[in-house]
Amino acid sequence: MKIDEIVGLGFTWLLRLFLFVTGIIYLIYGDPVGFTIYMFMFILSLLPVMLGQLYKITFHWLAQLILAFLFAVHMFGFLGAYLWFPFYDDLAHILGSAMLAFIGFAIIYAMNYAGKIRVNLSMMGIFTFIWTMAIGAVWEIMEFIWDNIVILSHEYGFAQNSLFDTMSDLSLDATAGVCVALFCIFLIKRIEKKHIKGFFEPFAKIVQRK
């Protein structure tokens, strides 16, 4: 393995370890809700490993790092970072949205690469934006549900503080979706084909399976 791959995968497993260990700590202190949430995020962070075993493929280390970082950033906020740092919520939201947008672009590009669909880069960019906004809307609905489950909102805090908070989050989703879509299109046009193939081929192999 190259040095960048070793460092990237090492950092990825550290982030996964953070999720797992924090979940165990919540369990030790008698908090089954916190334990369940952290374990769920830990399992989701292992999706590239599980899909790799299922489809006999190896995901690029960057794809694995992006997913693990996405969950770790949010769950660090769950520990209290949203209260400790005034702009952590906005930072975490735009980073999370950017990573989800990147995953959305990877999916649509892989489907085109595998021959499942035929779309140009402009359509890929539009899909990336819509994908990001859709997930952002679902997330806001989940936060609304969380706030209306009295036990959770009173013990762990409210996820939505106001209409302004909700609309700010959706605005950040939109910003991240547009920026990532344009950035990915720029990279596709500039980066050598072999590097693009190395990142997207695992996704293409999944969508090629019937």
PyMOL commands that place a pseudoatom at each C-alpha (Angstrom):
pseudoatom trace, name=CA, resn=MET, resi=1, chain=A, elem=C, hetatm=0, pos=[0.000, 0.000, 0.000]
pseudoatom trace, name=CA, resn=LYS, resi=2, chain=A, elem=C, hetatm=0, pos=[1.053, 3.569, -0.665]
pseudoatom trace, name=CA, resn=ILE, resi=3, chain=A, elem=C, hetatm=0, pos=[1.721, 5.931, 2.217]
pseudoatom trace, name=CA, resn=ASP, resi=4, chain=A, elem=C, hetatm=0, pos=[-1.437, 7.999, 1.528]
pseudoatom trace, name=CA, resn=GLU, resi=5, chain=A, elem=C, hetatm=0, pos=[-3.557, 4.838, 1.616]
pseudoatom trace, name=CA, resn=ILE, resi=6, chain=A, elem=C, hetatm=0, pos=[-1.972, 3.697, 4.893]
pseudoatom trace, name=CA, resn=VAL, resi=7, chain=A, elem=C, hetatm=0, pos=[-2.519, 7.090, 6.532]
pseudoatom trace, name=CA, resn=GLY, resi=8, chain=A, elem=C, hetatm=0, pos=[-6.057, 7.419, 5.160]
pseudoatom trace, name=CA, resn=LEU, resi=9, chain=A, elem=C, hetatm=0, pos=[-7.164, 3.957, 6.298]
pseudoatom trace, name=CA, resn=GLY, resi=10, chain=A, elem=C, hetatm=0, pos=[-5.458, 4.451, 9.659]
pseudoatom trace, name=CA, resn=PHE, resi=11, chain=A, elem=C, hetatm=0, pos=[-7.381, 7.655, 10.264]
pseudoatom trace, name=CA, resn=THR, resi=12, chain=A, elem=C, hetatm=0, pos=[-10.580, 5.949, 9.074]
pseudoatom trace, name=CA, resn=TRP, resi=13, chain=A, elem=C, hetatm=0, pos=[-10.222, 3.194, 11.680]
pseudoatom trace, name=CA, resn=LEU, resi=14, chain=A, elem=C, hetatm=0, pos=[-9.481, 5.760, 14.385]
pseudoatom trace, name=CA, resn=LEU, resi=15, chain=A, elem=C, hetatm=0, pos=[-12.780, 7.470, 13.595]
pseudoatom trace, name=CA, resn=ARG, resi=16, chain=A, elem=C, hetatm=0, pos=[-14.591, 4.129, 13.695]
pseudoatom trace, name=CA, resn=LEU, resi=17, chain=A, elem=C, hetatm=0, pos=[-12.901, 3.348, 17.006]
pseudoatom trace, name=CA, resn=PHE, resi=18, chain=A, elem=C, hetatm=0, pos=[-14.121, 6.684, 18.383]
pseudoatom trace, name=CA, resn=LEU, resi=19, chain=A, elem=C, hetatm=0, pos=[-17.716, 5.735, 17.549]
pseudoatom trace, name=CA, resn=PHE, resi=20, chain=A, elem=C, hetatm=0, pos=[-17.404, 2.253, 19.021]
pseudoatom trace, name=CA, resn=VAL, resi=21, chain=A, elem=C, hetatm=0, pos=[-15.619, 3.223, 22.240]
pseudoatom trace, name=CA, resn=THR, resi=22, chain=A, elem=C, hetatm=0, pos=[-17.943, 6.168, 22.908]
pseudoatom trace, name=CA, resn=GLY, resi=23, chain=A, elem=C, hetatm=0, pos=[-20.922, 3.868, 22.481]
pseudoatom trace, name=CA, resn=ILE, resi=24, chain=A, elem=C, hetatm=0, pos=[-19.480, 1.435, 25.026]
pseudoatom trace, name=CA, resn=ILE, resi=25, chain=A, elem=C, hetatm=0, pos=[-18.911, 4.304, 27.467]
pseudoatom trace, name=CA, resn=TYR, resi=26, chain=A, elem=C, hetatm=0, pos=[-22.568, 5.325, 27.143]
pseudoatom trace, name=CA, resn=LEU, resi=27, chain=A, elem=C, hetatm=0, pos=[-23.563, 1.727, 27.864]
pseudoatom trace, name=CA, resn=ILE, resi=28, chain=A, elem=C, hetatm=0, pos=[-21.329, 1.573, 30.949]
pseudoatom trace, name=CA, resn=TYR, resi=29, chain=A, elem=C, hetatm=0, pos=[-22.944, 4.733, 32.275]
pseudoatom trace, name=CA, resn=GLY, resi=30, chain=A, elem=C, hetatm=0, pos=[-26.400, 3.261, 31.748]
pseudoatom trace, name=CA, resn=ASP, resi=31, chain=A, elem=C, hetatm=0, pos=[-27.501, 5.220, 28.685]
pseudoatom trace, name=CA, resn=PRO, resi=32, chain=A, elem=C, hetatm=0, pos=[-29.019, 2.723, 26.200]
pseudoatom trace, name=CA, resn=VAL, resi=33, chain=A, elem=C, hetatm=0, pos=[-30.148, 5.462, 23.789]
pseudoatom trace, name=CA, resn=GLY, resi=34, chain=A, elem=C, hetatm=0, pos=[-26.654, 6.930, 23.436]
pseudoatom trace, name=CA, resn=PHE, resi=35, chain=A, elem=C, hetatm=0, pos=[-25.203, 3.431, 23.108]
pseudoatom trace, name=CA, resn=THR, resi=36, chain=A, elem=C, hetatm=0, pos=[-27.692, 2.502, 20.375]
pseudoatom trace, name=CA, resn=ILE, resi=37, chain=A, elem=C, hetatm=0, pos=[-27.057, 5.690, 18.374]
pseudoatom trace, name=CA, resn=TYR, resi=38, chain=A, elem=C, hetatm=0, pos=[-23.256, 5.340, 18.485]
pseudoatom trace, name=CA, resn=MET, resi=39, chain=A, elem=C, hetatm=0, pos=[-23.351, 1.635, 17.630]
pseudoatom trace, name=CA, resn=PHE, resi=40, chain=A, elem=C, hetatm=0, pos=[-25.679, 2.356, 14.724]
pseudoatom trace, name=CA, resn=MET, resi=41, chain=A, elem=C, hetatm=0, pos=[-23.281, 5.004, 13.404]
pseudoatom trace, name=CA, resn=PHE, resi=42, chain=A, elem=C, hetatm=0, pos=[-20.353, 2.621, 13.919]
pseudoatom trace, name=CA, resn=ILE, resi=43, chain=A, elem=C, hetatm=0, pos=[-22.089, -0.082, 11.868]
pseudoatom trace, name=CA, resn=LEU, resi=44, chain=A, elem=C, hetatm=0, pos=[-22.925, 2.418, 9.112]
pseudoatom trace, name=CA, resn=SER, resi=45, chain=A, elem=C, hetatm=0, pos=[-19.266, 3.487, 9.004]
pseudoatom trace, name=CA, resn=LEU, resi=46, chain=A, elem=C, hetatm=0, pos=[-18.405, -0.150, 8.229]
pseudoatom trace, name=CA, resn=LEU, resi=47, chain=A, elem=C, hetatm=0, pos=[-20.591, -0.235, 5.104]
pseudoatom trace, name=CA, resn=PRO, resi=48, chain=A, elem=C, hetatm=0, pos=[-17.581, -0.093, 2.713]
pseudoatom trace, name=CA, resn=VAL, resi=49, chain=A, elem=C, hetatm=0, pos=[-16.056, -3.091, 4.513]
pseudoatom trace, name=CA, resn=MET, resi=50, chain=A, elem=C, hetatm=0, pos=[-19.304, -5.086, 4.467]
pseudoatom trace, name=CA, resn=LEU, resi=51, chain=A, elem=C, hetatm=0, pos=[-20.065, -4.245, 0.828]
pseudoatom trace, name=CA, resn=GLY, resi=52, chain=A, elem=C, hetatm=0, pos=[-16.467, -5.077, -0.036]
pseudoatom trace, name=CA, resn=GLN, resi=53, chain=A, elem=C, hetatm=0, pos=[-16.856, -8.556, 1.447]
pseudoatom trace, name=CA, resn=LEU, resi=54, chain=A, elem=C, hetatm=0, pos=[-20.239, -9.054, -0.209]
pseudoatom trace, name=CA, resn=TYR, resi=55, chain=A, elem=C, hetatm=0, pos=[-19.197, -7.966, -3.697]
pseudoatom trace, name=CA, resn=LYS, resi=56, chain=A, elem=C, hetatm=0, pos=[-15.508, -8.944, -3.497]
pseudoatom trace, name=CA, resn=ILE, resi=57, chain=A, elem=C, hetatm=0, pos=[-14.325, -5.401, -4.103]
pseudoatom trace, name=CA, resn=THR, resi=58, chain=A, elem=C, hetatm=0, pos=[-12.127, -2.865, -2.350]
pseudoatom trace, name=CA, resn=PHE, resi=59, chain=A, elem=C, hetatm=0, pos=[-13.318, 0.701, -1.942]
pseudoatom trace, name=CA, resn=HIS, resi=60, chain=A, elem=C, hetatm=0, pos=[-10.859, 3.528, -2.375]
pseudoatom trace, name=CA, resn=TRP, resi=61, chain=A, elem=C, hetatm=0, pos=[-9.493, 4.645, 0.999]
pseudoatom trace, name=CA, resn=LEU, resi=62, chain=A, elem=C, hetatm=0, pos=[-10.868, 8.143, 0.408]
pseudoatom trace, name=CA, resn=ALA, resi=63, chain=A, elem=C, hetatm=0, pos=[-14.427, 6.825, 0.076]
pseudoatom trace, name=CA, resn=GLN, resi=64, chain=A, elem=C, hetatm=0, pos=[-14.057, 4.961, 3.377]
pseudoatom trace, name=CA, resn=LEU, resi=65, chain=A, elem=C, hetatm=0, pos=[-12.595, 8.016, 5.103]
pseudoatom trace, name=CA, resn=ILE, resi=66, chain=A, elem=C, hetatm=0, pos=[-15.368, 10.297, 3.863]
pseudoatom trace, name=CA, resn=LEU, resi=67, chain=A, elem=C, hetatm=0, pos=[-18.075, 8.031, 5.272]
pseudoatom trace, name=CA, resn=ALA, resi=68, chain=A, elem=C, hetatm=0, pos=[-16.373, 7.526, 8.651]
pseudoatom trace, name=CA, resn=PHE, resi=69, chain=A, elem=C, hetatm=0, pos=[-15.635, 11.246, 8.973]
pseudoatom trace, name=CA, resn=LEU, resi=70, chain=A, elem=C, hetatm=0, pos=[-19.260, 12.094, 8.194]
pseudoatom trace, name=CA, resn=PHE, resi=71, chain=A, elem=C, hetatm=0, pos=[-20.566, 10.079, 11.138]
pseudoatom trace, name=CA, resn=ALA, resi=72, chain=A, elem=C, hetatm=0, pos=[-17.761, 11.027, 13.519]
pseudoatom trace, name=CA, resn=VAL, resi=73, chain=A, elem=C, hetatm=0, pos=[-18.260, 14.771, 12.971]
pseudoatom trace, name=CA, resn=HIS, resi=74, chain=A, elem=C, hetatm=0, pos=[-21.964, 14.529, 13.741]
pseudoatom trace, name=CA, resn=MET, resi=75, chain=A, elem=C, hetatm=0, pos=[-21.525, 12.296, 16.785]
pseudoatom trace, name=CA, resn=PHE, resi=76, chain=A, elem=C, hetatm=0, pos=[-18.827, 14.558, 18.219]
pseudoatom trace, name=CA, resn=GLY, resi=77, chain=A, elem=C, hetatm=0, pos=[-21.504, 17.231, 18.168]
pseudoatom trace, name=CA, resn=PHE, resi=78, chain=A, elem=C, hetatm=0, pos=[-23.800, 14.851, 20.049]
pseudoatom trace, name=CA, resn=LEU, resi=79, chain=A, elem=C, hetatm=0, pos=[-21.192, 14.814, 22.828]
pseudoatom trace, name=CA, resn=GLY, resi=80, chain=A, elem=C, hetatm=0, pos=[-21.632, 18.559, 23.289]
pseudoatom trace, name=CA, resn=ALA, resi=81, chain=A, elem=C, hetatm=0, pos=[-19.573, 20.242, 20.575]
pseudoatom trace, name=CA, resn=TYR, resi=82, chain=A, elem=C, hetatm=0, pos=[-22.721, 21.974, 19.310]
pseudoatom trace, name=CA, resn=LEU, resi=83, chain=A, elem=C, hetatm=0, pos=[-22.807, 23.818, 22.647]
pseudoatom trace, name=CA, resn=TRP, resi=84, chain=A, elem=C, hetatm=0, pos=[-19.052, 24.276, 23.142]
pseudoatom trace, name=CA, resn=PHE, resi=85, chain=A, elem=C, hetatm=0, pos=[-18.349, 25.848, 19.753]
pseudoatom trace, name=CA, resn=PRO, resi=86, chain=A, elem=C, hetatm=0, pos=[-20.777, 28.521, 18.455]
pseudoatom trace, name=CA, resn=PHE, resi=87, chain=A, elem=C, hetatm=0, pos=[-20.401, 27.683, 14.761]
pseudoatom trace, name=CA, resn=TYR, resi=88, chain=A, elem=C, hetatm=0, pos=[-19.841, 23.933, 15.066]
pseudoatom trace, name=CA, resn=ASP, resi=89, chain=A, elem=C, hetatm=0, pos=[-23.393, 23.158, 13.963]
pseudoatom trace, name=CA, resn=ASP, resi=90, chain=A, elem=C, hetatm=0, pos=[-22.967, 25.131, 10.713]
pseudoatom trace, name=CA, resn=LEU, resi=91, chain=A, elem=C, hetatm=0, pos=[-19.505, 23.693, 10.094]
pseudoatom trace, name=CA, resn=ALA, resi=92, chain=A, elem=C, hetatm=0, pos=[-20.615, 20.125, 10.763]
pseudoatom trace, name=CA, resn=HIS, resi=93, chain=A, elem=C, hetatm=0, pos=[-23.701, 20.584, 8.621]
pseudoatom trace, name=CA, resn=ILE, resi=94, chain=A, elem=C, hetatm=0, pos=[-21.892, 21.923, 5.582]
pseudoatom trace, name=CA, resn=LEU, resi=95, chain=A, elem=C, hetatm=0, pos=[-19.143, 19.278, 5.874]
pseudoatom trace, name=CA, resn=GLY, resi=96, chain=A, elem=C, hetatm=0, pos=[-21.726, 16.525, 6.212]
pseudoatom trace, name=CA, resn=SER, resi=97, chain=A, elem=C, hetatm=0, pos=[-23.747, 17.875, 3.297]
pseudoatom trace, name=CA, resn=ALA, resi=98, chain=A, elem=C, hetatm=0, pos=[-20.614, 18.162, 1.149]
pseudoatom trace, name=CA, resn=MET, resi=99, chain=A, elem=C, hetatm=0, pos=[-19.672, 14.549, 1.866]
pseudoatom trace, name=CA, resn=LEU, resi=100, chain=A, elem=C, hetatm=0, pos=[-23.190, 13.332, 1.118]
pseudoatom trace, name=CA, resn=ALA, resi=101, chain=A, elem=C, hetatm=0, pos=[-23.131, 15.320, -2.116]
pseudoatom trace, name=CA, resn=PHE, resi=102, chain=A, elem=C, hetatm=0, pos=[-19.854, 13.658, -3.034]
pseudoatom trace, name=CA, resn=ILE, resi=103, chain=A, elem=C, hetatm=0, pos=[-21.382, 10.229, -2.371]
pseudoatom trace, name=CA, resn=GLY, resi=104, chain=A, elem=C, hetatm=0, pos=[-24.369, 11.174, -4.538]
pseudoatom trace, name=CA, resn=PHE, resi=105, chain=A, elem=C, hetatm=0, pos=[-22.095, 12.183, -7.390]
pseudoatom trace, name=CA, resn=ALA, resi=106, chain=A, elem=C, hetatm=0, pos=[-20.153, 8.925, -6.988]
pseudoatom trace, name=CA, resn=ILE, resi=107, chain=A, elem=C, hetatm=0, pos=[-23.369, 6.913, -7.312]
pseudoatom trace, name=CA, resn=ILE, resi=108, chain=A, elem=C, hetatm=0, pos=[-24.641, 8.652, -10.433]
pseudoatom trace, name=CA, resn=TYR, resi=109, chain=A, elem=C, hetatm=0, pos=[-21.202, 8.623, -12.047]
pseudoatom trace, name=CA, resn=ALA, resi=110, chain=A, elem=C, hetatm=0, pos=[-20.799, 4.917, -11.270]
pseudoatom trace, name=CA, resn=MET, resi=111, chain=A, elem=C, hetatm=0, pos=[-24.177, 4.101, -12.809]
pseudoatom trace, name=CA, resn=ASN, resi=112, chain=A, elem=C, hetatm=0, pos=[-23.185, 5.968, -15.954]
pseudoatom trace, name=CA, resn=TYR, resi=113, chain=A, elem=C, hetatm=0, pos=[-19.753, 4.324, -15.926]
pseudoatom trace, name=CA, resn=ALA, resi=114, chain=A, elem=C, hetatm=0, pos=[-21.380, 0.871, -15.605]
pseudoatom trace, name=CA, resn=GLY, resi=115, chain=A, elem=C, hetatm=0, pos=[-23.719, 1.582, -18.515]
pseudoatom trace, name=CA, resn=LYS, resi=116, chain=A, elem=C, hetatm=0, pos=[-26.902, 1.471, -16.433]
pseudoatom trace, name=CA, resn=ILE, resi=117, chain=A, elem=C, hetatm=0, pos=[-27.862, 4.984, -17.480]
pseudoatom trace, name=CA, resn=ARG, resi=118, chain=A, elem=C, hetatm=0, pos=[-26.653, 7.556, -19.974]
pseudoatom trace, name=CA, resn=VAL, resi=119, chain=A, elem=C, hetatm=0, pos=[-26.310, 11.083, -18.619]
pseudoatom trace, name=CA, resn=ASN, resi=120, chain=A, elem=C, hetatm=0, pos=[-23.899, 13.933, -19.195]
pseudoatom trace, name=CA, resn=LEU, resi=121, chain=A, elem=C, hetatm=0, pos=[-21.923, 15.791, -16.547]
pseudoatom trace, name=CA, resn=SER, resi=122, chain=A, elem=C, hetatm=0, pos=[-24.514, 18.560, -16.300]
pseudoatom trace, name=CA, resn=MET, resi=123, chain=A, elem=C, hetatm=0, pos=[-27.221, 16.045, -15.412]
pseudoatom trace, name=CA, resn=MET, resi=124, chain=A, elem=C, hetatm=0, pos=[-24.882, 14.457, -12.864]
pseudoatom trace, name=CA, resn=GLY, resi=125, chain=A, elem=C, hetatm=0, pos=[-24.451, 17.859, -11.269]
pseudoatom trace, name=CA, resn=ILE, resi=126, chain=A, elem=C, hetatm=0, pos=[-28.209, 18.436, -11.104]
pseudoatom trace, name=CA, resn=PHE, resi=127, chain=A, elem=C, hetatm=0, pos=[-28.729, 14.990, -9.565]
pseudoatom trace, name=CA, resn=THR, resi=128, chain=A, elem=C, hetatm=0, pos=[-26.046, 15.723, -6.973]
pseudoatom trace, name=CA, resn=PHE, resi=129, chain=A, elem=C, hetatm=0, pos=[-27.821, 18.914, -5.937]
pseudoatom trace, name=CA, resn=ILE, resi=130, chain=A, elem=C, hetatm=0, pos=[-31.247, 17.240, -5.728]
pseudoatom trace, name=CA, resn=TRP, resi=131, chain=A, elem=C, hetatm=0, pos=[-29.776, 14.258, -3.825]
pseudoatom trace, name=CA, resn=THR, resi=132, chain=A, elem=C, hetatm=0, pos=[-28.182, 16.574, -1.267]
pseudoatom trace, name=CA, resn=MET, resi=133, chain=A, elem=C, hetatm=0, pos=[-31.338, 18.609, -0.757]
pseudoatom trace, name=CA, resn=ALA, resi=134, chain=A, elem=C, hetatm=0, pos=[-33.480, 15.469, -0.447]
pseudoatom trace, name=CA, resn=ILE, resi=135, chain=A, elem=C, hetatm=0, pos=[-31.288, 13.976, 2.265]
pseudoatom trace, name=CA, resn=GLY, resi=136, chain=A, elem=C, hetatm=0, pos=[-31.135, 17.355, 3.990]
pseudoatom trace, name=CA, resn=ALA, resi=137, chain=A, elem=C, hetatm=0, pos=[-34.946, 17.542, 4.035]
pseudoatom trace, name=CA, resn=VAL, resi=138, chain=A, elem=C, hetatm=0, pos=[-35.219, 14.009, 5.453]
pseudoatom trace, name=CA, resn=TRP, resi=139, chain=A, elem=C, hetatm=0, pos=[-32.670, 14.940, 8.139]
pseudoatom trace, name=CA, resn=GLU, resi=140, chain=A, elem=C, hetatm=0, pos=[-34.701, 17.996, 9.159]
pseudoatom trace, name=CA, resn=ILE, resi=141, chain=A, elem=C, hetatm=0, pos=[-37.824, 15.820, 9.422]
pseudoatom trace, name=CA, resn=MET, resi=142, chain=A, elem=C, hetatm=0, pos=[-35.921, 13.397, 11.647]
pseudoatom trace, name=CA, resn=GLU, resi=143, chain=A, elem=C, hetatm=0, pos=[-34.824, 16.307, 13.857]
pseudoatom trace, name=CA, resn=PHE, resi=144, chain=A, elem=C, hetatm=0, pos=[-38.450, 17.463, 14.075]
pseudoatom trace, name=CA, resn=ILE, resi=145, chain=A, elem=C, hetatm=0, pos=[-39.526, 13.966, 15.158]
pseudoatom trace, name=CA, resn=TRP, resi=146, chain=A, elem=C, hetatm=0, pos=[-36.687, 13.857, 17.710]
pseudoatom trace, name=CA, resn=ASP, resi=147, chain=A, elem=C, hetatm=0, pos=[-37.787, 17.184, 19.216]
pseudoatom trace, name=CA, resn=ASN, resi=148, chain=A, elem=C, hetatm=0, pos=[-41.344, 15.933, 19.596]
pseudoatom trace, name=CA, resn=ILE, resi=149, chain=A, elem=C, hetatm=0, pos=[-40.365, 12.777, 21.470]
pseudoatom trace, name=CA, resn=VAL, resi=150, chain=A, elem=C, hetatm=0, pos=[-40.447, 14.381, 24.901]
pseudoatom trace, name=CA, resn=ILE, resi=151, chain=A, elem=C, hetatm=0, pos=[-38.041, 11.983, 26.637]
pseudoatom trace, name=CA, resn=LEU, resi=152, chain=A, elem=C, hetatm=0, pos=[-35.319, 12.409, 23.997]
pseudoatom trace, name=CA, resn=SER, resi=153, chain=A, elem=C, hetatm=0, pos=[-35.602, 16.179, 23.585]
pseudoatom trace, name=CA, resn=HIS, resi=154, chain=A, elem=C, hetatm=0, pos=[-35.542, 16.871, 27.325]
pseudoatom trace, name=CA, resn=GLU, resi=155, chain=A, elem=C, hetatm=0, pos=[-32.661, 14.500, 28.088]
pseudoatom trace, name=CA, resn=TYR, resi=156, chain=A, elem=C, hetatm=0, pos=[-30.445, 15.146, 25.060]
pseudoatom trace, name=CA, resn=GLY, resi=157, chain=A, elem=C, hetatm=0, pos=[-31.539, 18.594, 23.903]
pseudoatom trace, name=CA, resn=PHE, resi=158, chain=A, elem=C, hetatm=0, pos=[-33.515, 19.942, 20.985]
pseudoatom trace, name=CA, resn=ALA, resi=159, chain=A, elem=C, hetatm=0, pos=[-32.202, 19.344, 17.460]
pseudoatom trace, name=CA, resn=GLN, resi=160, chain=A, elem=C, hetatm=0, pos=[-34.044, 22.329, 15.969]
pseudoatom trace, name=CA, resn=ASN, resi=161, chain=A, elem=C, hetatm=0, pos=[-34.024, 25.629, 17.810]
pseudoatom trace, name=CA, resn=SER, resi=162, chain=A, elem=C, hetatm=0, pos=[-36.198, 27.621, 15.414]
pseudoatom trace, name=CA, resn=LEU, resi=163, chain=A, elem=C, hetatm=0, pos=[-37.428, 28.014, 11.853]
pseudoatom trace, name=CA, resn=PHE, resi=164, chain=A, elem=C, hetatm=0, pos=[-34.285, 30.074, 11.221]
pseudoatom trace, name=CA, resn=ASP, resi=165, chain=A, elem=C, hetatm=0, pos=[-32.147, 27.102, 12.284]
pseudoatom trace, name=CA, resn=THR, resi=166, chain=A, elem=C, hetatm=0, pos=[-33.999, 24.760, 9.921]
pseudoatom trace, name=CA, resn=MET, resi=167, chain=A, elem=C, hetatm=0, pos=[-33.794, 27.109, 6.956]
pseudoatom trace, name=CA, resn=SER, resi=168, chain=A, elem=C, hetatm=0, pos=[-30.121, 27.839, 7.664]
pseudoatom trace, name=CA, resn=ASP, resi=169, chain=A, elem=C, hetatm=0, pos=[-29.396, 24.106, 7.557]
pseudoatom trace, name=CA, resn=LEU, resi=170, chain=A, elem=C, hetatm=0, pos=[-31.252, 23.709, 4.259]
pseudoatom trace, name=CA, resn=SER, resi=171, chain=A, elem=C, hetatm=0, pos=[-29.399, 26.701, 2.829]
pseudoatom trace, name=CA, resn=LEU, resi=172, chain=A, elem=C, hetatm=0, pos=[-26.098, 25.066, 3.785]
pseudoatom trace, name=CA, resn=ASP, resi=173, chain=A, elem=C, hetatm=0, pos=[-27.277, 21.854, 2.119]
pseudoatom trace, name=CA, resn=ALA, resi=174, chain=A, elem=C, hetatm=0, pos=[-27.965, 23.781, -1.064]
pseudoatom trace, name=CA, resn=THR, resi=175, chain=A, elem=C, hetatm=0, pos=[-24.597, 25.542, -0.950]
pseudoatom trace, name=CA, resn=ALA, resi=176, chain=A, elem=C, hetatm=0, pos=[-22.726, 22.278, -0.399]
pseudoatom trace, name=CA, resn=GLY, resi=177, chain=A, elem=C, hetatm=0, pos=[-24.676, 20.541, -3.172]
pseudoatom trace, name=CA, resn=VAL, resi=178, chain=A, elem=C, hetatm=0, pos=[-23.872, 23.216, -5.737]
pseudoatom trace, name=CA, resn=CYS, resi=179, chain=A, elem=C, hetatm=0, pos=[-20.202, 23.555, -4.757]
pseudoatom trace, name=CA, resn=VAL, resi=180, chain=A, elem=C, hetatm=0, pos=[-19.529, 19.806, -4.715]
pseudoatom trace, name=CA, resn=ALA, resi=181, chain=A, elem=C, hetatm=0, pos=[-21.343, 19.260, -8.013]
pseudoatom trace, name=CA, resn=LEU, resi=182, chain=A, elem=C, hetatm=0, pos=[-19.252, 21.946, -9.725]
pseudoatom trace, name=CA, resn=PHE, resi=183, chain=A, elem=C, hetatm=0, pos=[-16.051, 20.698, -8.074]
pseudoatom trace, name=CA, resn=CYS, resi=184, chain=A, elem=C, hetatm=0, pos=[-16.664, 17.075, -9.157]
pseudoatom trace, name=CA, resn=ILE, resi=185, chain=A, elem=C, hetatm=0, pos=[-17.432, 18.117, -12.723]
pseudoatom trace, name=CA, resn=PHE, resi=186, chain=A, elem=C, hetatm=0, pos=[-14.210, 20.136, -12.768]
pseudoatom trace, name=CA, resn=LEU, resi=187, chain=A, elem=C, hetatm=0, pos=[-12.226, 17.127, -11.459]
pseudoatom trace, name=CA, resn=ILE, resi=188, chain=A, elem=C, hetatm=0, pos=[-13.745, 14.725, -13.986]
pseudoatom trace, name=CA, resn=LYS, resi=189, chain=A, elem=C, hetatm=0, pos=[-12.646, 17.024, -16.794]
pseudoatom trace, name=CA, resn=ARG, resi=190, chain=A, elem=C, hetatm=0, pos=[-9.141, 17.559, -15.386]
pseudoatom trace, name=CA, resn=ILE, resi=191, chain=A, elem=C, hetatm=0, pos=[-8.051, 14.306, -13.707]
pseudoatom trace, name=CA, resn=GLU, resi=192, chain=A, elem=C, hetatm=0, pos=[-6.561, 11.411, -15.641]
pseudoatom trace, name=CA, resn=LYS, resi=193, chain=A, elem=C, hetatm=0, pos=[-8.965, 8.584, -16.487]
pseudoatom trace, name=CA, resn=LYS, resi=194, chain=A, elem=C, hetatm=0, pos=[-6.990, 5.966, -14.524]
pseudoatom trace, name=CA, resn=HIS, resi=195, chain=A, elem=C, hetatm=0, pos=[-7.383, 7.899, -11.257]
pseudoatom trace, name=CA, resn=ILE, resi=196, chain=A, elem=C, hetatm=0, pos=[-11.112, 8.352, -11.821]
pseudoatom trace, name=CA, resn=LYS, resi=197, chain=A, elem=C, hetatm=0, pos=[-11.494, 4.659, -12.612]
pseudoatom trace, name=CA, resn=GLY, resi=198, chain=A, elem=C, hetatm=0, pos=[-9.710, 3.652, -9.393]
pseudoatom trace, name=CA, resn=PHE, resi=199, chain=A, elem=C, hetatm=0, pos=[-12.193, 5.575, -7.260]
pseudoatom trace, name=CA, resn=PHE, resi=200, chain=A, elem=C, hetatm=0, pos=[-15.468, 4.847, -9.073]
pseudoatom trace, name=CA, resn=GLU, resi=201, chain=A, elem=C, hetatm=0, pos=[-14.915, 1.253, -10.237]
pseudoatom trace, name=CA, resn=PRO, resi=202, chain=A, elem=C, hetatm=0, pos=[-16.059, -0.355, -6.930]
pseudoatom trace, name=CA, resn=PHE, resi=203, chain=A, elem=C, hetatm=0, pos=[-19.335, 1.605, -7.131]
pseudoatom trace, name=CA, resn=ALA, resi=204, chain=A, elem=C, hetatm=0, pos=[-19.735, 0.529, -10.757]
pseudoatom trace, name=CA, resn=LYS, resi=205, chain=A, elem=C, hetatm=0, pos=[-19.259, -3.149, -9.857]
pseudoatom trace, name=CA, resn=ILE, resi=206, chain=A, elem=C, hetatm=0, pos=[-22.067, -2.889, -7.312]
pseudoatom trace, name=CA, resn=VAL, resi=207, chain=A, elem=C, hetatm=0, pos=[-24.568, -1.345, -9.705]
pseudoatom trace, name=CA, resn=GLN, resi=208, chain=A, elem=C, hetatm=0, pos=[-23.601, -3.884, -12.386]
pseudoatom trace, name=CA, resn=ARG, resi=209, chain=A, elem=C, hetatm=0, pos=[-24.728, -6.734, -10.136]
pseudoatom trace, name=CA, resn=LYS, resi=210, chain=A, elem=C, hetatm=0, pos=[-28.290, -7.889, -10.795]
for i in range(1, 210): cmd.bond("trace and resi %d" % i, "trace and resi %d" % (i + 1))
show_as sticks, trace
zoom trace
